[in-house]
Amino acid sequence: MYTEKVMENFTNPKNVGEVENANAVGQVGSPACGDIMKMSMKINDDGIIEDVKFKTYGCGAAIATSSVATEMIKGKHVDEARKLTNQQVIDDLGGLPPAKIHCSVLAAEAIQAALEDWEKNKEEAKTEA
């Protein structure tokens, strides 16, 4: 049912927790299945994601997609992270059962929500300066 990579990222997820002094936080959820994903990031002035962590309440696929998604954007520029699709997450995991595709969508949406938060925080900092 699940690929070896899905199982590995479920049983040994990477980047679990919250980034200390995060300047980007996004949280999304799926009422249909009850999964909730929260991504926190530290993005430097050059737009590089220096650190990213997640907290996920959900099934094994939700945890695995969160783990892989954080690995895929860590160290990348925000412009590159914005382009991450749920299909790229699925492909990196070697596939997901059709009933679990929504988990990859949530992972991509959580990243986008955090990046939107970062943009908003940057704009607010400009107006306060």
MMTF fields as JSON, N, C-alpha, C and O atoms, coordinates in Angstrom:
{
  "mmtfVersion": "1.0.0",
  "mmtfProducer": "UNKNOWN",
  "numBonds": 515,
  "numAtoms": 516,
  "numGroups": 129,
  "numChains": 1,
  "numModels": 1,
  "chainsPerModel": [1],
  "groupsPerChain": [129],
  "chainIdList": ["A"],
  "bondAtomList": [4, 2, 8, 6, 12, 10, 16, 14, 20, 18, 24, 22, 28, 26, 32, 30, 36, 34, 40, 38, 44, 42, 48, 46, 52, 50, 56, 54, 60, 58, 64, 62, 68, 66, 72, 70, 76, 74, 80, 78, 84, 82, 88, 86, 92, 90, 96, 94, 100, 98, 104, 102, 108, 106, 112, 110, 116, 114, 120, 118, 124, 122, 128, 126, 132, 130, 136, 134, 140, 138, 144, 142, 148, 146, 152, 150, 156, 154, 160, 158, 164, 162, 168, 166, 172, 170, 176, 174, 180, 178, 184, 182, 188, 186, 192, 190, 196, 194, 200, 198, 204, 202, 208, 206, 212, 210, 216, 214, 220, 218, 224, 222, 228, 226, 232, 230, 236, 234, 240, 238, 244, 242, 248, 246, 252, 250, 256, 254, 260, 258, 264, 262, 268, 266, 272, 270, 276, 274, 280, 278, 284, 282, 288, 286, 292, 290, 296, 294, 300, 298, 304, 302, 308, 306, 312, 310, 316, 314, 320, 318, 324, 322, 328, 326, 332, 330, 336, 334, 340, 338, 344, 342, 348, 346, 352, 350, 356, 354, 360, 358, 364, 362, 368, 366, 372, 370, 376, 374, 380, 378, 384, 382, 388, 386, 392, 390, 396, 394, 400, 398, 404, 402, 408, 406, 412, 410, 416, 414, 420, 418, 424, 422, 428, 426, 432, 430, 436, 434, 440, 438, 444, 442, 448, 446, 452, 450, 456, 454, 460, 458, 464, 462, 468, 466, 472, 470, 476, 474, 480, 478, 484, 482, 488, 486, 492, 490, 496, 494, 500, 498, 504, 502, 508, 506, 512, 510],
  "bondOrderList": [1, 1, 1, 1, 1, 1, 1, 1, 1, 1, 1, 1, 1, 1, 1, 1, 1, 1, 1, 1, 1, 1, 1, 1, 1, 1, 1, 1, 1, 1, 1, 1, 1, 1, 1, 1, 1, 1, 1, 1, 1, 1, 1, 1, 1, 1, 1, 1, 1, 1, 1, 1, 1, 1, 1, 1, 1, 1, 1, 1, 1, 1, 1, 1, 1, 1, 1, 1, 1, 1, 1, 1, 1, 1, 1, 1, 1, 1, 1, 1, 1, 1, 1, 1, 1, 1, 1, 1, 1, 1, 1, 1, 1, 1, 1, 1, 1, 1, 1, 1, 1, 1, 1, 1, 1, 1, 1, 1, 1, 1, 1, 1, 1, 1, 1, 1, 1, 1, 1, 1, 1, 1, 1, 1, 1, 1, 1, 1],
  "groupList": [{"groupName": "MET", "atomNameList": ["N", "CA", "C", "O"], "elementList": ["N", "C", "C", "O"], "formalChargeList": [0, 0, 0, 0], "bondAtomList": [1, 0, 2, 1, 3, 2], "bondOrderList": [1, 1, 2], "singleLetterCode": "M", "chemCompType": "L-PEPTIDE LINKING"}, {"groupName": "TYR", "atomNameList": ["N", "CA", "C", "O"], "elementList": ["N", "C", "C", "O"], "formalChargeList": [0, 0, 0, 0], "bondAtomList": [1, 0, 2, 1, 3, 2], "bondOrderList": [1, 1, 2], "singleLetterCode": "Y", "chemCompType": "L-PEPTIDE LINKING"}, {"groupName": "THR", "atomNameList": ["N", "CA", "C", "O"], "elementList": ["N", "C", "C", "O"], "formalChargeList": [0, 0, 0, 0], "bondAtomList": [1, 0, 2, 1, 3, 2], "bondOrderList": [1, 1, 2], "singleLetterCode": "T", "chemCompType": "L-PEPTIDE LINKING"}, {"groupName": "GLU", "atomNameList": ["N", "CA", "C", "O"], "elementList": ["N", "C", "C", "O"], "formalChargeList": [0, 0, 0, 0], "bondAtomList": [1, 0, 2, 1, 3, 2], "bondOrderList": [1, 1, 2], "singleLetterCode": "E", "chemCompType": "L-PEPTIDE LINKING"}, {"groupName": "LYS", "atomNameList": ["N", "CA", "C", "O"], "elementList": ["N", "C", "C", "O"], "formalChargeList": [0, 0, 0, 0], "bondAtomList": [1, 0, 2, 1, 3, 2], "bondOrderList": [1, 1, 2], "singleLetterCode": "K", "chemCompType": "L-PEPTIDE LINKING"}, {"groupName": "VAL", "atomNameList": ["N", "CA", "C", "O"], "elementList": ["N", "C", "C", "O"], "formalChargeList": [0, 0, 0, 0], "bondAtomList": [1, 0, 2, 1, 3, 2], "bondOrderList": [1, 1, 2], "singleLetterCode": "V", "chemCompType": "L-PEPTIDE LINKING"}, {"groupName": "ASN", "atomNameList": ["N", "CA", "C", "O"], "elementList": ["N", "C", "C", "O"], "formalChargeList": [0, 0, 0, 0], "bondAtomList": [1, 0, 2, 1, 3, 2], "bondOrderList": [1, 1, 2], "singleLetterCode": "N", "chemCompType": "L-PEPTIDE LINKING"}, {"groupName": "PHE", "atomNameList": ["N", "CA", "C", "O"], "elementList": ["N", "C", "C", "O"], "formalChargeList": [0, 0, 0, 0], "bondAtomList": [1, 0, 2, 1, 3, 2], "bondOrderList": [1, 1, 2], "singleLetterCode": "F", "chemCompType": "L-PEPTIDE LINKING"}, {"groupName": "PRO", "atomNameList": ["N", "CA", "C", "O"], "elementList": ["N", "C", "C", "O"], "formalChargeList": [0, 0, 0, 0], "bondAtomList": [1, 0, 2, 1, 3, 2], "bondOrderList": [1, 1, 2], "singleLetterCode": "P", "chemCompType": "L-PEPTIDE LINKING"}, {"groupName": "GLY", "atomNameList": ["N", "CA", "C", "O"], "elementList": ["N", "C", "C", "O"], "formalChargeList": [0, 0, 0, 0], "bondAtomList": [1, 0, 2, 1, 3, 2], "bondOrderList": [1, 1, 2], "singleLetterCode": "G", "chemCompType": "PEPTIDE LINKING"}, {"groupName": "ALA", "atomNameList": ["N", "CA", "C", "O"], "elementList": ["N", "C", "C", "O"], "formalChargeList": [0, 0, 0, 0], "bondAtomList": [1, 0, 2, 1, 3, 2], "bondOrderList": [1, 1, 2], "singleLetterCode": "A", "chemCompType": "L-PEPTIDE LINKING"}, {"groupName": "GLN", "atomNameList": ["N", "CA", "C", "O"], "elementList": ["N", "C", "C", "O"], "formalChargeList": [0, 0, 0, 0], "bondAtomList": [1, 0, 2, 1, 3, 2], "bondOrderList": [1, 1, 2], "singleLetterCode": "Q", "chemCompType": "L-PEPTIDE LINKING"}, {"groupName": "SER", "atomNameList": ["N", "CA", "C", "O"], "elementList": ["N", "C", "C", "O"], "formalChargeList": [0, 0, 0, 0], "bondAtomList": [1, 0, 2, 1, 3, 2], "bondOrderList": [1, 1, 2], "singleLetterCode": "S", "chemCompType": "L-PEPTIDE LINKING"}, {"groupName": "CYS", "atomNameList": ["N", "CA", "C", "O"], "elementList": ["N", "C", "C", "O"], "formalChargeList": [0, 0, 0, 0], "bondAtomList": [1, 0, 2, 1, 3, 2], "bondOrderList": [1, 1, 2], "singleLetterCode": "C", "chemCompType": "L-PEPTIDE LINKING"}, {"groupName": "ASP", "atomNameList": ["N", "CA", "C", "O"], "elementList": ["N", "C", "C", "O"], "formalChargeList": [0, 0, 0, 0], "bondAtomList": [1, 0, 2, 1, 3, 2], "bondOrderList": [1, 1, 2], "singleLetterCode": "D", "chemCompType": "L-PEPTIDE LINKING"}, {"groupName": "ILE", "atomNameList": ["N", "CA", "C", "O"], "elementList": ["N", "C", "C", "O"], "formalChargeList": [0, 0, 0, 0], "bondAtomList": [1, 0, 2, 1, 3, 2], "bondOrderList": [1, 1, 2], "singleLetterCode": "I", "chemCompType": "L-PEPTIDE LINKING"}, {"groupName": "HIS", "atomNameList": ["N", "CA", "C", "O"], "elementList": ["N", "C", "C", "O"], "formalChargeList": [0, 0, 0, 0], "bondAtomList": [1, 0, 2, 1, 3, 2], "bondOrderList": [1, 1, 2], "singleLetterCode": "H", "chemCompType": "L-PEPTIDE LINKING"}, {"groupName": "ARG", "atomNameList": ["N", "CA", "C", "O"], "elementList": ["N", "C", "C", "O"], "formalChargeList": [0, 0, 0, 0], "bondAtomList": [1, 0, 2, 1, 3, 2], "bondOrderList": [1, 1, 2], "singleLetterCode": "R", "chemCompType": "L-PEPTIDE LINKING"}, {"groupName": "LEU", "atomNameList": ["N", "CA", "C", "O"], "elementList": ["N", "C", "C", "O"], "formalChargeList": [0, 0, 0, 0], "bondAtomList": [1, 0, 2, 1, 3, 2], "bondOrderList": [1, 1, 2], "singleLetterCode": "L", "chemCompType": "L-PEPTIDE LINKING"}, {"groupName": "TRP", "atomNameList": ["N", "CA", "C", "O"], "elementList": ["N", "C", "C", "O"], "formalChargeList": [0, 0, 0, 0], "bondAtomList": [1, 0, 2, 1, 3, 2], "bondOrderList": [1, 1, 2], "singleLetterCode": "W", "chemCompType": "L-PEPTIDE LINKING"}],
  "groupTypeList": [0, 1, 2, 3, 4, 5, 0, 3, 6, 7, 2, 6, 8, 4, 6, 5, 9, 3, 5, 3, 6, 10, 6, 10, 5, 9, 11, 5, 9, 12, 8, 10, 13, 9, 14, 15, 0, 4, 0, 12, 0, 4, 15, 6, 14, 14, 9, 15, 15, 3, 14, 5, 4, 7, 4, 2, 1, 9, 13, 9, 10, 10, 15, 10, 2, 12, 12, 5, 10, 2, 3, 0, 15, 4, 9, 4, 16, 5, 14, 3, 10, 17, 4, 18, 2, 6, 11, 11, 5, 15, 14, 14, 18, 9, 9, 18, 8, 8, 10, 4, 15, 16, 13, 12, 5, 18, 10, 10, 3, 10, 15, 11, 10, 10, 18, 3, 14, 19, 3, 4, 6, 4, 3, 3, 10, 4, 2, 3, 10],
  "groupIdList": [1, 2, 3, 4, 5, 6, 7, 8, 9, 10, 11, 12, 13, 14, 15, 16, 17, 18, 19, 20, 21, 22, 23, 24, 25, 26, 27, 28, 29, 30, 31, 32, 33, 34, 35, 36, 37, 38, 39, 40, 41, 42, 43, 44, 45, 46, 47, 48, 49, 50, 51, 52, 53, 54, 55, 56, 57, 58, 59, 60, 61, 62, 63, 64, 65, 66, 67, 68, 69, 70, 71, 72, 73, 74, 75, 76, 77, 78, 79, 80, 81, 82, 83, 84, 85, 86, 87, 88, 89, 90, 91, 92, 93, 94, 95, 96, 97, 98, 99, 100, 101, 102, 103, 104, 105, 106, 107, 108, 109, 110, 111, 112, 113, 114, 115, 116, 117, 118, 119, 120, 121, 122, 123, 124, 125, 126, 127, 128, 129],
  "secStructList": [7, 7, 7, 2, 2, 2, 2, 2, 2, 2, 2, 1, 7, 1, 1, 5, 1, 7, 7, 6, 6, 7, 1, 3, 3, 3, 3, 3, 3, 7, 6, 6, 6, 7, 7, 3, 3, 3, 3, 3, 3, 3, 3, 7, 6, 6, 1, 5, 3, 3, 3, 3, 3, 3, 3, 3, 3, 1, 7, 2, 2, 2, 2, 2, 2, 2, 2, 2, 2, 2, 2, 2, 2, 6, 6, 1, 5, 2, 2, 2, 2, 2, 6, 7, 7, 2, 2, 2, 2, 2, 2, 2, 2, 6, 7, 7, 7, 4, 4, 4, 2, 2, 2, 2, 2, 2, 2, 2, 2, 2, 2, 2, 2, 2, 2, 2, 2, 2, 2, 2, 2, 2, 2, 2, 2, 2, 2, 2, 7],
  "xCoordList": [0.83, 0.0, 0.866, 0.684, 1.8, 2.694, 4.083, 4.526, 4.761, 6.127, 7.069, 6.722, 8.254, 9.266, 9.606, 9.82, 9.655, 9.997, 8.889, 9.176, 7.647, 6.543, 6.689, 6.584, 6.931, 7.059, 8.264, 8.178, 9.368, 10.568, 10.293, 10.694, 9.604, 9.331, 8.212, 8.08, 7.409, 6.407, 7.044, 6.789, 7.874, 8.458, 9.653, 9.95, 10.34, 11.499, 11.395, 12.243, 10.369, 10.196, 11.331, 11.903, 11.636, 12.671, 12.003, 10.888, 12.702, 12.264, 10.962, 10.118, 10.809, 9.619, 9.813, 10.898, 8.765, 8.802, 8.47, 7.764, 8.979, 8.75, 10.083, 10.953, 10.243, 11.457, 11.429, 10.453, 12.519, 12.64, 12.808, 13.576, 12.103, 12.141, 11.75, 12.354, 10.755, 10.274, 9.729, 9.107, 9.97, 9.387, 8.372, 7.954, 7.983, 6.956, 6.272, 6.921, 4.965, 4.202, 2.907, 2.198, 2.613, 1.37, 0.73, 1.416, -0.579, -1.304, -2.51, -3.249, -2.69, -3.832, -4.433, -3.779, -5.685, -6.33, -7.349, -7.802, -7.7, -8.708, -9.866, -9.728, -11.0, -12.15, -12.603, -13.163, -12.354, -12.798, -12.119, -12.748, -10.821, -10.104, -9.572, -9.148, -9.592, -9.131, -7.64, -7.149, -6.898, -5.46, -5.222, -5.928, -4.221, -3.811, -2.297, -1.582, -1.808, -0.37, 0.004, -0.658, 1.096, 1.633, 3.103, 3.873, 3.489, 4.877, 5.409, 4.734, 6.613, 7.276, 8.636, 9.302, 9.036, 10.277, 11.06, 10.503, 12.346, 13.238, 13.782, 14.533, 13.399, 13.808, 14.715, 14.352, 15.894, 16.833, 16.483, 15.546, 17.245, 16.968, 17.116, 16.569, 17.848, 18.015, 16.91, 16.915, 15.972, 14.873, 15.187, 14.478, 16.245, 16.617, 15.977, 16.04, 15.366, 14.745, 15.853, 16.303, 16.283, 17.388, 16.961, 17.734, 15.723, 15.222, 13.721, 13.032, 13.231, 11.799, 11.473, 12.19, 10.369, 9.918, 8.402, 7.725, 7.898, 6.454, 5.931, 6.65, 4.648, 3.872, 2.62, 1.881, 2.393, 1.24, 0.442, 0.981, -0.849, -1.787, -2.507, -3.312, -2.212, -2.855, -2.279, -1.574, -2.595, -2.202, -0.735, -0.051, -0.278, 1.101, 1.442, 2.543, 0.516, 0.775, 0.913, 1.718, 0.139, 0.228, 1.591, 2.199, 2.058, 3.371, 4.48, 5.414, 4.378, 5.395, 5.459, 6.55, 4.306, 4.32, 4.887, 5.594, 4.581, 5.14, 6.662, 7.371, 7.148, 8.585, 9.307, 10.293, 8.815, 9.452, 9.372, 10.339, 8.227, 8.063, 9.07, 9.638, 9.292, 10.264, 11.669, 12.442, 11.995, 13.314, 13.489, 14.589, 12.398, 12.457, 12.678, 13.181, 12.304, 12.444, 13.558, 13.952, 14.062, 15.102, 16.342, 16.852, 16.812, 17.987, 17.674, 18.572, 16.406, 15.999, 15.522, 15.194, 15.492, 14.946, 13.422, 12.845, 12.778, 11.32, 10.649, 9.593, 11.245, 10.653, 10.593, 9.633, 11.607, 11.625, 10.614, 9.923, 10.535, 9.595, 8.149, 7.291, 7.879, 6.523, 6.054, 4.856, 6.991, 6.661, 6.437, 6.033, 6.695, 6.53, 5.068, 4.173, 4.835, 3.473, 3.276, 4.232, 2.02, 1.732, 2.194, 2.571, 2.171, 2.612, 4.105, 4.537, 4.896, 6.323, 6.545, 7.449, 5.733, 5.823, 5.472, 6.173, 4.4, 3.989, 5.107, 5.457, 5.662, 6.728, 7.949, 8.564, 8.302, 9.463, 9.253, 10.198, 8.009, 7.684, 7.519, 7.378, 7.536, 7.33, 5.872, 5.542, 4.993, 3.562, 2.826, 3.41, 1.526, 0.608, -0.671, -1.043, -1.351, -2.664, -3.62, -3.521, -4.533, -5.467, -6.174, -6.391, -6.528, -7.237, -6.353, -6.857, -5.037, -4.11, -3.485, -2.614, -3.915, -3.389, -3.612, -2.778, -4.73, -5.031, -3.932, -3.759, -3.192, -2.114, -1.011, -0.451, -0.708, 0.315, -0.175, 0.614, -1.454, -2.038, -1.895, -1.528, -2.185, -2.048, -0.61, -0.368, 0.348, 1.755, 2.137, 2.786, 1.733, 2.033, 1.313, 1.878, 0.076, -0.688, -0.094, -0.107, 0.422, 1.03, 2.274, 2.517, 3.049, 4.23, 3.792, 4.351, 2.795, 2.309, 1.774, 2.002, 1.067, 0.523, 1.653, 1.557, 2.725, 3.868, 4.553, 4.957, 4.684, 5.321, 4.466, 5.003, 3.155, 2.259, 2.418, 2.408, 2.563, 2.774, 4.084, 4.144, 5.127, 6.424, 6.29, 6.81, 5.599, 5.381, 4.641, 5.012, 3.594, 2.803, 3.674, 3.607, 4.489, 5.37, 6.402, 6.735, 6.902, 7.867, 7.224, 7.816, 6.002, 5.287, 4.987, 5.126, 4.576, 4.284, 5.54, 5.478, 6.667, 7.939, 8.325, 8.874, 8.037, 8.338, 7.504, 8.014, 6.208, 5.339, 5.633, 5.363, 6.19, 6.54, 7.858, 8.112, 8.693, 10.031, 9.967, 11.0],
  "yCoordList": [-1.206, 0.0, 1.257, 2.129, 1.361, 2.524, 2.132, 0.998, 3.091, 2.841, 2.815, 3.258, 2.293, 2.248, 3.653, 3.866, 4.614, 5.992, 6.629, 7.391, 6.322, 6.826, 6.276, 7.018, 4.979, 4.357, 4.911, 5.131, 5.132, 5.689, 7.084, 7.406, 7.916, 9.29, 9.367, 10.372, 8.316, 8.256, 7.818, 8.414, 6.774, 6.241, 7.05, 7.051, 7.738, 8.573, 9.925, 10.257, 10.71, 11.989, 12.969, 12.972, 13.783, 14.809, 16.164, 16.407, 17.037, 18.421, 18.545, 19.386, 17.71, 17.764, 18.829, 18.961, 19.579, 20.577, 21.952, 22.107, 22.952, 24.351, 25.064, 24.848, 25.908, 26.698, 27.808, 28.549, 27.904, 28.971, 30.299, 30.384, 31.319, 32.643, 32.579, 33.25, 31.783, 31.671, 33.012, 33.75, 33.315, 34.529, 34.179, 35.039, 32.898, 32.441, 31.222, 30.221, 31.316, 30.201, 30.053, 31.028, 28.827, 28.556, 27.296, 26.318, 27.321, 26.15, 25.924, 26.853, 24.67, 24.296, 23.009, 22.264, 22.762, 21.544, 21.063, 21.815, 19.81, 19.2, 18.722, 17.747, 19.392, 18.967, 17.544, 16.839, 17.132, 15.809, 14.679, 13.667, 14.854, 13.752, 14.12, 13.245, 15.405, 15.829, 16.101, 16.416, 15.984, 16.272, 17.77, 18.591, 18.112, 19.5, 19.555, 18.766, 20.494, 20.67, 22.108, 23.056, 22.238, 23.559, 23.57, 22.707, 24.535, 24.695, 26.003, 27.032, 25.943, 27.164, 27.231, 26.215, 28.453, 28.652, 29.845, 30.785, 29.781, 30.922, 31.237, 30.451, 32.391, 32.815, 34.036, 35.012, 33.973, 35.09, 36.253, 36.164, 37.339, 38.552, 38.34, 39.106, 37.311, 36.999, 36.076, 35.709, 35.701, 34.855, 33.371, 32.58, 32.986, 31.582, 30.978, 31.558, 29.815, 29.124, 28.411, 27.332, 29.038, 28.49, 27.301, 26.363, 27.334, 26.227, 26.115, 27.113, 24.898, 24.641, 23.399, 22.4, 23.486, 22.357, 22.257, 23.2, 21.108, 20.898, 20.211, 19.503, 20.446, 19.7, 19.256, 20.076, 17.96, 17.42, 16.516, 15.641, 16.747, 15.856, 15.131, 15.721, 13.853, 13.119, 11.736, 11.216, 11.159, 9.78, 9.709, 10.727, 8.5, 8.282, 9.008, 9.544, 9.038, 9.736, 11.245, 11.9, 11.791, 13.226, 13.561, 14.573, 12.722, 12.935, 12.775, 13.576, 11.747, 11.507, 12.645, 13.064, 13.149, 14.24, 15.515, 16.269, 15.758, 16.929, 16.833, 17.796, 15.663, 15.439, 15.663, 16.397, 15.032, 15.146, 16.573, 17.083, 17.214, 18.584, 19.534, 20.394, 19.38, 20.258, 20.01, 20.951, 18.751, 18.426, 19.022, 19.421, 19.075, 19.558, 21.067, 21.556, 21.815, 23.276, 23.839, 24.992, 23.056, 23.536, 23.956, 23.199, 25.182, 25.699, 26.333, 26.84, 26.308, 26.847, 28.286, 28.743, 28.987, 30.34, 30.245, 29.269, 31.249, 31.231, 31.111, 30.489, 31.693, 31.591, 30.137, 29.727, 29.373, 27.956, 27.179, 26.292, 27.519, 26.845, 27.109, 26.237, 28.304, 28.645, 27.728, 27.495, 27.215, 26.38, 24.909, 24.117, 24.543, 23.145, 22.734, 23.408, 21.628, 21.125, 19.84, 19.172, 19.523, 18.274, 17.081, 16.05, 17.198, 16.09, 15.825, 14.673, 16.881, 16.701, 15.952, 15.123, 16.242, 15.549, 14.069, 13.188, 13.807, 12.424, 11.685, 10.56, 12.329, 11.7, 11.396, 10.338, 12.336, 12.132, 10.931, 10.221, 10.725, 9.599, 8.284, 7.226, 8.345, 7.133, 6.754, 5.617, 7.716, 7.508, 7.466, 7.238, 7.692, 7.611, 6.946, 7.084, 6.225, 5.687, 6.837, 7.911, 6.626, 7.705, 8.357, 9.569, 7.578, 8.124, 9.014, 9.682, 9.04, 9.83, 11.0, 11.687, 11.23, 12.345, 13.672, 14.573, 13.794, 15.046, 15.423, 16.604, 14.446, 14.741, 15.55, 16.477, 15.191, 15.937, 17.347, 18.292, 17.484, 18.811, 19.674, 20.846, 19.1, 19.849, 20.28, 21.399, 19.409, 19.758, 20.954, 21.886, 20.928, 22.054, 23.315, 24.407, 23.174, 24.336, 24.919, 26.137, 24.076, 24.566, 25.4, 26.426, 24.959, 25.73, 27.072, 28.11, 27.052, 28.306, 29.246, 30.454, 28.706, 29.536, 30.186, 31.354, 29.43, 29.996, 31.083, 32.112, 30.857, 31.862, 33.132, 34.238, 32.974, 34.139, 34.905, 36.136, 34.187, 34.818, 35.604, 36.716, 35.028, 35.707, 37.001, 38.038, 36.951, 38.152, 39.222, 40.396, 38.806, 39.744, 40.373, 41.58, 39.556, 40.067, 41.046, 42.036, 40.768, 41.68, 43.022, 44.072, 42.98, 44.219, 45.027, 46.25, 44.334, 45.031, 45.666, 46.759, 45.004, 45.537, 46.797, 47.737, 46.812, 47.995, 49.196, 50.313, 48.961, 50.067, 50.579, 51.739, 49.712, 50.142, 50.9, 51.668, 50.693, 51.32, 52.782, 53.449],
  "zCoordList": [0.0, 0.0, 0.0, -0.85, 0.937, 0.987, 0.495, 0.678, -0.132, -0.584, 0.614, 1.709, 0.383, 1.436, 1.924, 3.117, 0.996, 1.372, 2.221, 3.145, 1.914, 2.745, 4.161, 5.138, 4.263, 5.576, 6.344, 7.552, 5.66, 6.296, 6.846, 7.965, 6.054, 6.486, 7.515, 8.214, 7.613, 8.663, 9.976, 11.022, 9.924, 11.152, 11.643, 12.838, 10.734, 11.09, 10.397, 9.569, 10.72, 10.025, 10.323, 11.413, 9.343, 9.484, 9.713, 9.251, 10.43, 10.633, 11.425, 11.117, 12.434, 13.284, 14.355, 14.921, 14.626, 15.696, 15.189, 14.192, 15.875, 15.503, 15.436, 16.28, 14.441, 14.298, 15.344, 15.462, 16.099, 17.081, 16.343, 15.384, 16.779, 16.148, 14.674, 13.837, 14.366, 12.984, 12.507, 13.27, 11.235, 10.659, 9.568, 8.793, 9.523, 8.592, 9.2, 9.504, 9.372, 9.947, 9.164, 8.917, 8.78, 8.069, 8.608, 8.904, 8.734, 9.208, 8.308, 7.981, 7.918, 7.095, 7.647, 8.378, 7.285, 7.739, 6.737, 5.875, 6.861, 6.0, 6.857, 7.596, 6.77, 7.556, 7.205, 8.045, 5.957, 5.503, 6.268, 6.578, 6.576, 7.224, 8.604, 9.359, 8.938, 10.255, 10.36, 11.443, 9.238, 9.264, 9.428, 8.842, 10.23, 10.409, 10.27, 10.887, 9.455, 9.267, 9.574, 9.151, 10.327, 10.644, 10.242, 10.666, 9.432, 8.998, 9.582, 9.551, 10.106, 10.568, 9.891, 9.694, 9.538, 8.784, 9.301, 9.869, 9.09, 9.292, 7.907, 7.33, 7.381, 6.048, 6.196, 6.853, 5.583, 5.735, 4.802, 4.008, 4.91, 4.131, 2.629, 1.837, 2.237, 0.819, 0.299, -0.877, 1.157, 0.74, 0.753, 0.131, 1.456, 1.56, 2.814, 3.897, 2.649, 3.777, 4.544, 4.158, 5.638, 6.432, 7.262, 7.455, 7.759, 8.564, 8.345, 8.133, 8.399, 8.267, 9.078, 9.036, 9.819, 10.625, 10.511, 10.101, 10.877, 10.808, 12.05, 12.755, 12.295, 13.282, 12.543, 11.997, 12.533, 11.814, 12.723, 13.401, 12.721, 13.385, 12.263, 11.543, 12.121, 11.043, 10.871, 11.735, 9.744, 9.438, 9.01, 8.909, 8.765, 8.334, 7.06, 6.927, 6.115, 4.849, 5.074, 4.411, 5.997, 6.293, 6.893, 6.543, 7.784, 8.401, 7.365, 7.324, 6.531, 5.499, 4.485, 4.098, 4.051, 3.07, 3.689, 3.02, 4.959, 5.651, 5.714, 5.423, 6.097, 6.229, 4.906, 4.845, 3.856, 2.54, 2.011, 1.444, 2.193, 1.696, 2.353, 1.681, 3.665, 4.327, 3.777, 3.593, 3.518, 2.958, 1.561, 1.178, 0.811, -0.564, -0.656, -1.667, 0.398, 0.323, 1.2, 1.028, 2.123, 3.039, 2.239, 1.413, 2.504, 1.809, 0.461, -0.211, 0.062, -1.229, -1.084, 0.011, -2.207, -2.242, -2.199, -2.678, -1.632, -1.516, -2.885, -3.0, -3.915, -5.258, -5.721, -6.372, -5.387, -5.741, -4.892, -5.394, -3.609, -2.707, -3.123, -2.982, -3.633, -4.081, -5.208, -5.366, -5.983, -7.14, -6.78, -7.632, -5.531, -5.125, -5.267, -4.758, -5.957, -6.145, -5.344, -4.95, -5.123, -4.417, -5.259, -4.7, -6.572, -7.422, -7.238, -7.278, -7.038, -6.787, -5.468, -5.366, -4.482, -3.193, -3.392, -2.893, -4.113, -4.399, -5.13, -4.774, -6.156, -6.944, -6.085, -6.221, -5.191, -4.332, -3.402, -3.06, -3.007, -2.123, -2.886, -2.273, -4.205, -4.996, -5.123, -5.461, -4.849, -4.995, -3.67, -2.611, -3.765, -2.63, -3.104, -4.27, -2.219, -2.598, -2.934, -2.34, -3.869, -4.246, -3.056, -3.053, -2.068, -0.898, -0.037, 0.867, -0.296, 0.522, -0.241, 0.292, -1.468, -2.27, -1.55, -1.638, -0.84, -0.141, 0.851, 1.154, 1.36, 2.307, 1.62, 2.207, 0.377, -0.36, -0.678, -0.703, -0.918, -1.169, 0.084, -0.006, 1.244, 2.5, 2.739, 3.191, 2.443, 2.646, 1.78, 2.254, 0.507, -0.394, 0.073, 0.016, 0.531, 1.013, 2.289, 2.472, 3.168, 4.413, 4.096, 4.731, 3.125, 2.702, 2.14, 2.493, 1.267, 0.675, 1.746, 1.682, 2.726, 3.813, 4.61, 4.985, 4.869, 5.601, 4.774, 5.314, 3.475, 2.615, 2.523, 2.47, 2.507, 2.523, 3.839, 3.846, 4.936, 6.236, 6.234, 6.759, 5.647, 5.554, 4.755, 5.167, 3.618, 2.794, 3.592, 3.567, 4.298, 5.102, 6.188, 6.42, 6.854, 7.904, 7.353, 8.003, 6.16, 5.52, 5.232, 5.481, 4.703, 4.368, 5.636, 5.648, 6.697, 7.96, 8.533, 9.095, 8.4, 8.895, 8.126, 8.7, 6.829, 5.996, 6.428, 6.516, 6.701, 7.08, 8.478, 8.789, 9.327, 10.685, 10.713, 11.641, 9.712, 9.693, 9.308, 9.246]
}
